[in-house]
Amino acid sequence: VNFVELIARKRDGLALEPGEIAAFVEAAVNGDAGDEQLAALLMAICLRGASPRETQLLTEAMRDSGERWRLAEVVPAVVDKHSTGGVGDTVSIIFAPLMASCGVPVAMMAGAGLGHTQGTLDKLDAIPGFTPVRERADALARLEECGACLAAQGEHIAPADRKLYALRDITATVPSLPLIVSSIMSKKLAVGAGRLILDVKAGSGAFCKTGAEARALAVELVRVAESAGVAVRALITDMAEPLGAHLGCANEVRAALDVLDGGGSGRLRELTIALAAEALSLAGRSVAQAREELTAAIASGQARARFDAIVRAHGGDPDPDLLPRARKTMTVTGGRAGFVQRIDGEALGWVAVGLGAGRRRSGDQVDHGAGITVHVQVGDRVEVGSPLATLELGTATPDERMVADRTVAAFGIADRPPTDRPLILSRLGGSG
Ligand code: URA
């Protein structure tokens, strides 16, 4: 394959042939094409797009660039869950023990934080001793022991995605629908759960800023999953404000424990139950049955006990008192009375990153004790001086005044209450 010709064809808007897509993906792994050629092709795809067939072929070639775990061949009921990433979204840490306590095994490939969002892998890393699995044999062993396996991508799963994602990150080619779909789905298909629940976020705290963008992404993810024989459901959900009240690694583990203990933030609990009910419906339960079962698993303490078992099976200590804490806290208050109209999730996410809860550059150390606790929700009435958020400072020593100003600016307060916005915007997949 002549890579210059291949790049020129995509530059001119022509569709790539299956052999060309295979050669591109192979070159990403074995170095047959230089980084400049790979990056040029990524930019051409970003600008010209890709057909559904090209996206499917790209996904499958990326899946096949490394190991395939084929977990469903050994554990047919295993379900995977993926969120496109948001702020205060700690659903995965609740979902795994909740589903497992209802008898449905869960396998998830957790990712590190991207941009202003915190990743599940970083949150799990806040638990002393917790070690995600990186090998198929360990994944199967964890499923057998505790009904859940939490994995990290490692070197052998979709290596073409690792290479291409790193190039996309530095060439402004992350926001491309076919590249996002092939990146996410190549990893899902390589792990090989036969059932998949997708939470596609829309709003200021998400990568898709509008419902229309999120829907386009969800439609493509569902199409690629179904074409590969995976039973899939997707919810498109609101990320205009943080999902839970807590941002930051240890903070979000504590927030997950609050929900597993029967309390916690209402929106976080509501979305977790909705996604878990979709997963149980893939396992044959009616929605009404599913909700009853999930509520009972929390109320009886079984879901929480399963969390402890999952953490122990992954080498960790589930004692919440061992989670890292902030060095110092600082509460910011509102300067006017009114109703909370908006809470800018992205802005708060970046403040949390600045406190050390995420990475500005790959390779940065994450401070597991740093974060933010938000005290209000959209629609709440506030007075002058009402606490809006508490900043939890870790080892970083930011300009406290600037950080406080940026935090206050993330809250929009107006005279009138906002119009109600649903948490779940729509549902796709199966009969939905
Ligand atoms: N998550 C991924 O794994 N890949 C993308 O391209 C975007 C989000």
Boltz pocket constraint, residues with backbone or C-beta under 6 A from the ligand:
constraints:
  - pocket:
      binder: B
      contacts: [[A, 84], [A, 165], [A, 174], [A, 179], [A, 180], [A, 181], [A, 183], [A, 184]]
      max_distance: 6.0
